Amino acid sequence: MNRIPLFDPQAEYRALTERIRESIADVLDKGVYVGGTEVRNFENEIARLVQTRYAVSTANGTDSLILALMACGVGTGDEVITSPFTFFATAEAIVRVGATPVFADIDERTYNLSPSKVEAKVTNRTKAIIPVHIFGQPADMDAFSELAARYSLYIIEDACQAIGATYKGKPVGSLGHAACISFYPTKNLGGYGDGGMVTTNDEAIAERIRVLAFHGMGKRKYYHEAVGFNSRLDEIQAVMLRIKMQKLAAWNGRRQQLAEQYTNQLSHLGNLTLPYCDADIGHVYHLYVVQNADPARLMLHLEQKGISAARYYPCPLHLQQAMNSLGYKEGDLPVSERVARRALALPVHPFITDEQQQYVIEQLVKYNQNDKGADDL
Ligand SMILES: *Cc1c(COP(=O)(O)O)cnc(C)c1O
């Protein structure tokens, strides 16, 4: 059997090769490469998908976070509460706008930011909360909206891993003041390079992001109302993403099916803790992340059997060297630290066949039988 990779963006390309090649040729022939109709159409399609009034494209998900924070007026002296169990970019964006990231602990079962832990960290400097829909699973948005209303805070969703996911029937991307999406190649909707989007129902936020992402230039050409930067999606990425977007529901559906099969067939294993998801949550399984007492050893074992697995994320953000100046130490956020020590992502991308998955499950079952290291649960 071929190696089973953790992600397989090339398989997505193989499924759409002709259409993608033709669409690139069309853009090249038309001669508009930046700021054309493909980008506008793609923005409208994303807005329709996530059910917001506005969608503004950016160069990547990190810029989306930076722009959303800036558009909400977050800057020097402000605090933004977020999860330490996420990709570094979430906190990096907060630092980039001059604000201070404040990390609150996560829920051990969902890996998502815990609303009660967030509330305990609210101060009079808190300006926003960034809930991350980690691994494709929506965070507890009702609770965060309630906190936002009570303390007059902005909610910026980090939906970079969760496009297509739903929370109590509503699409992520529409659940806060603004939401950030990434089209990095391995994301559930991935381009062939970098790309991003911010979605919002707030016209002023959408307009500010448009202006900031284009050098702070307003309606009058070459007159700049703010110092922004250059953060754009190009026409070729947009046209390819429009094609791939038509497959998003089916591919997310396949991820959910694979996840369900893992959950059904692995739940009896004593050495694995499986991801938990509430019934009213539409998890899109960007990653299927289990917990094990020794994920490095399990990963190596799977690697030897031709199965790629990876640790997401081995070091929580409050313990990253780059965040030293914030003064956190080990033990401050025990749930995140424990999950970071135990988490391992199994392959769940939409091009895994049933046969391949059965092989992965078989290997996990065998490993469990021989696993001498008792779980520390
Ligand atoms: C990928 C990702 C980002 C950053 O997106 P880029 O497009 O790579 O800049 C931010 N947050 C999370 C949770 C991500 O997974």
The ligand as a Tripos MOL2 file, in Angstrom:
@<TRIPOS>MOLECULE
LIG
   15    15     1     0     0
SMALL
NO_CHARGES

@<TRIPOS>ATOM
      1 C1         -3.4630   28.3320    9.0420 C.3       1 LIG1
      2 C2         -3.8840   29.0680   10.2350 C.ar      1 LIG1
      3 C3         -3.6680   30.4380   10.3840 C.ar      1 LIG1
      4 C4         -2.8650   31.2460    9.4150 C.3       1 LIG1
      5 O1         -3.2520   31.1530    8.0990 O.3       1 LIG1
      6 P1         -2.1730   31.4560    6.9460 P.3       1 LIG1
      7 O2         -3.0150   31.5190    5.7010 O.co2     1 LIG1
      8 O3         -1.2060   30.3330    6.9370 O.co2     1 LIG1
      9 O4         -1.5410   32.7660    7.2500 O.co2     1 LIG1
     10 C5         -4.1740   31.0660   11.5070 C.ar      1 LIG1
     11 N1         -4.8340   30.3960   12.4580 N.ar      1 LIG1
     12 C6         -5.0360   29.0690   12.3650 C.ar      1 LIG1
     13 C7         -5.7980   28.3780   13.4480 C.3       1 LIG1
     14 C8         -4.5560   28.3620   11.2710 C.ar      1 LIG1
     15 O5         -4.7430   27.0410   11.2040 O.3       1 LIG1
@<TRIPOS>BOND
     1     1     2 1
     2     2     3 ar
     3     2    14 ar
     4     3     4 1
     5     3    10 ar
     6     4     5 1
     7     5     6 1
     8     6     7 2
     9     6     8 1
    10     6     9 1
    11    10    11 ar
    12    11    12 ar
    13    12    13 1
    14    12    14 ar
    15    14    15 1
@<TRIPOS>SUBSTRUCTURE
     1 LIG1         1 GROUP 0 **** ****
